[in-house]
Amino acid sequence: MNRLSNAGLVLRLGTLAFALGAPPASAQGGTTVIAILPFEDRGSYGQDKEVYRALALGIPATIVNELSGHAEIRIVNPSRVAQVLRSENLGPNAHIDAATAARIAKQSGARYAVTGNFADFYGKFRLDARMIDGESGEIVKVVSNSDPNLQDRADLYRIIQRVGHKVLAEANPRSARDESTEQENRAIPTEALTQYSLGLLYENRGEKNKASEHYQRAITAFPDYSEAKERARRVRP
């Protein structure tokens, strides 16, 4: 039996998770605490390298946003994860192996860590997500966009969405959503998702003006992009 079959799991991004120093999962009334880590570019071609650096942040942010709303999961405050990453001297596109992911999970008060990698070969996109046990360092599961009909960069949002739902379904089938109900058919264009990711990258670097510029471009490309609007408010002078 999968060791996570009885554990509630949902991925949520944002600042509504735990405060710094929150107690570990076992003290959270049965909920499972997850640390969402950056994803690594494993070799991408066809766009500017800055885009791929940005997607290392944009991909996990999108996964968690898409899977919000499941009460069985708590997400570690992203600022806490960032703090631990800095203490490990790890940047947004660093290679994070299972042992390192487990260490970050424990330091941030999480039971599991989710990370992964991606590769874009001139428009053919591959995304893998790994779920790591924070206690044993074991990779519990790896999921990817294995469907040959869902590998086009133009479908990047759907690729991320599908992989996120596979993670959830593998971890806790009872709380997994049917694919037909994914965000009520919301479809974020790849250009908007790319600009949002670039905004995250520049915000992470402390370049708020550039971040704001990219968030505004994301909103222009997709006016209903609530996450970009919230980020744009955060970096507004």
Buried (B, 14 or more C-beta within 10 A) or exposed (E): EEEBEEBBBBBBBBEEBBEEEBEBBEEBEEBBBBBBBBBBBBEBEEBEEEBBBBBBBBBBBBBBBBBBEBEBBBBBBBEBBBBBBEEBEBEBBBEBEBEBBBBBBBBBBBBBBBBBBBBBEEEEBBBBBBBBBBEEBEBBBEBBBEEEEBBEBEBBBBBBBBBBBBBBBBBBEEBBBEEEEBBEEEEBBBBBBBBBBBBBBBBBEEBBEBBBBBBBBBBEBBEEBEBBBEBBEBBEE
